[in-house]
Amino acid sequence: MERTRKKKIAKRGALLFAFNSSKYNYADMAVYTARRIEAFLGIPTTLVTDVDSLKTILPDLKTFDKIIDIVPDKSNIKEQTAWINKGRYQAYELSPYEETLLIDVDYLVNSDTLLKTFDLSDTFCCHSNTHMLMHPEASQEKMSAYSYDTLWATVIMFKKSERAKQIFETLEMVQNNYEHYANLHSFVGGVYRNDYGLTIALKIVNGHTDVPSDYIPWNLVHVGKNTSVYADSSDIQIPCDGSLFDFNTEFTIMFDHWKKSKVRKEYMSIKDMDFHVMNKDLFVGIMNG
């Protein structure tokens, strides 16, 4: 494995939101993701979190360029527990950078590909298409049979501009009126999804038309909940400096293919590819080696 350290660009940085739940330490995931961002993208990371989550990562605070402590909105309930994913609209005001990568903490940065997003738009871009590893035939998700294809809030690039500000202000409005938009677009409301909020907000700002430069031109790669992913080797902490890591870039994807009550294991190897891990337990497994 070779590790290339890239020169930091002061005006650029990443922004991570992480609030612990009863099941997962999202702040710990943010530490791991920030380290990979520094290693592969060479940009600093700001963490948005709360006091309780912050207490769980005290030895690792130096990982972050800045830490912003907010009071999270815990009104989103999923599987009988608080799922703290509201408030992403605050990213525009909270980001200390001129150009920001807003990334979910369960997205595994495994290359320098995301640096290209800064050249795609003067204001904003996100993913409009996905690829599900081991399920190439999977169709693109729609909010409902009667609505738009889903846009993805997993990775967003935005630059301080009036248009980007308008998008995030509209996202706040959509979050505050989510049940209305759920009825309007015929999807199930209740649990707020950033992906749906983003889809609606961007369509409103664009007058319900498509602006091609808003879309990242490569697919968002998902490792689905019924698919497993394992690191081929462990990450290595460089002894001379505890803040440096030599990260593994090779992974094995595994899927149980059932046919006529029999199972056949199917495997795929990937290298230098970014991917979103939908199963949080698998992400924790990668993180902990």
Secondary structure in CASP SS format (residue, H / E / C, confidence):
PFRMAT SS
TARGET T0000
AUTHOR 0000-0000-0000
METHOD secondary structure of the structure
MODEL  1
M C 1.00
E C 1.00
R C 1.00
T C 1.00
R C 1.00
K C 1.00
K C 1.00
K C 1.00
I C 1.00
A C 1.00
K C 1.00
R E 1.00
G E 1.00
A E 1.00
L E 1.00
L E 1.00
F E 1.00
A C 1.00
F C 1.00
N C 1.00
S C 1.00
S C 1.00
K C 1.00
Y C 1.00
N C 1.00
Y H 1.00
A H 1.00
D H 1.00
M H 1.00
A H 1.00
V H 1.00
Y H 1.00
T H 1.00
A H 1.00
R H 1.00
R H 1.00
I H 1.00
E H 1.00
A H 1.00
F H 1.00
L H 1.00
G C 1.00
I C 1.00
P C 1.00
T E 1.00
T E 1.00
L E 1.00
V E 1.00
T E 1.00
D C 1.00
V H 1.00
D H 1.00
S H 1.00
L H 1.00
K H 1.00
T H 1.00
I H 1.00
L H 1.00
P H 1.00
D H 1.00
L H 1.00
K H 1.00
T H 1.00
F C 1.00
D C 1.00
K E 1.00
I E 1.00
I E 1.00
D E 1.00
I C 1.00
V C 1.00
P C 1.00
D C 1.00
K C 1.00
S C 1.00
N C 1.00
I E 1.00
K E 1.00
E C 1.00
Q C 1.00
T E 1.00
A E 1.00
W C 1.00
I C 1.00
N C 1.00
K C 1.00
G C 1.00
R H 1.00
Y H 1.00
Q H 1.00
A H 1.00
Y H 1.00
E H 1.00
L H 1.00
S C 1.00
P C 1.00
Y C 1.00
E C 1.00
E E 1.00
T E 1.00
L E 1.00
L E 1.00
I E 1.00
D C 1.00
V C 1.00
D C 1.00
Y E 1.00
L E 1.00
V C 1.00
N C 1.00
S C 1.00
D C 1.00
T H 1.00
L H 1.00
L H 1.00
K H 1.00
T H 1.00
F H 1.00
D H 1.00
L C 1.00
S C 1.00
D C 1.00
T C 1.00
F E 1.00
C E 1.00
C E 1.00
H E 1.00
S C 1.00
N C 1.00
T E 1.00
H E 1.00
M E 1.00
L C 1.00
M C 1.00
H C 1.00
P C 1.00
E C 1.00
A C 1.00
S C 1.00
Q C 1.00
E C 1.00
K E 1.00
M C 1.00
S C 1.00
A C 1.00
Y C 1.00
S C 1.00
Y C 1.00
D E 1.00
T C 1.00
L C 1.00
W E 1.00
A E 1.00
T E 1.00
V E 1.00
I E 1.00
M E 1.00
F E 1.00
K E 1.00
K C 1.00
S C 1.00
E H 1.00
R H 1.00
A H 1.00
K H 1.00
Q H 1.00
I H 1.00
F H 1.00
E H 1.00
T H 1.00
L H 1.00
E H 1.00
M H 1.00
V H 1.00
Q H 1.00
N H 1.00
N C 1.00
Y H 1.00
E H 1.00
H H 1.00
Y H 1.00
A H 1.00
N H 1.00
L H 1.00
H H 1.00
S C 1.00
F C 1.00
V C 1.00
G C 1.00
G C 1.00
V C 1.00
Y C 1.00
R C 1.00
N H 1.00
D H 1.00
Y H 1.00
G H 1.00
L H 1.00
T H 1.00
I H 1.00
A H 1.00
L H 1.00
K H 1.00
I H 1.00
V H 1.00
N C 1.00
G C 1.00
H C 1.00
T C 1.00
D C 1.00
V C 1.00
P H 1.00
S H 1.00
D H 1.00
Y E 1.00
I E 1.00
P C 1.00
W C 1.00
N C 1.00
L E 1.00
V E 1.00
H E 1.00
V E 1.00
G C 1.00
K C 1.00
N C 1.00
T C 1.00
S E 1.00
V E 1.00
Y E 1.00
A E 1.00
D C 1.00
S C 1.00
S C 1.00
D C 1.00
I E 1.00
Q E 1.00
I C 1.00
P C 1.00
C C 1.00
D C 1.00
G C 1.00
S C 1.00
L C 1.00
F E 1.00
D E 1.00
F C 1.00
N C 1.00
T C 1.00
E E 1.00
F E 1.00
T E 1.00
I E 1.00
M E 1.00
F E 1.00
D E 1.00
H E 1.00
W E 1.00
K E 1.00
K C 1.00
S C 1.00
K E 1.00
V E 1.00
R E 1.00
K E 1.00
E E 1.00
Y E 1.00
M E 1.00
S E 1.00
I E 1.00
K E 1.00
D C 1.00
M C 1.00
D C 1.00
F E 1.00
H E 1.00
V E 1.00
M C 1.00
N C 1.00
K H 1.00
D H 1.00
L H 1.00
F H 1.00
V H 1.00
G H 1.00
I H 1.00
M H 1.00
N C 1.00
G C 1.00
END
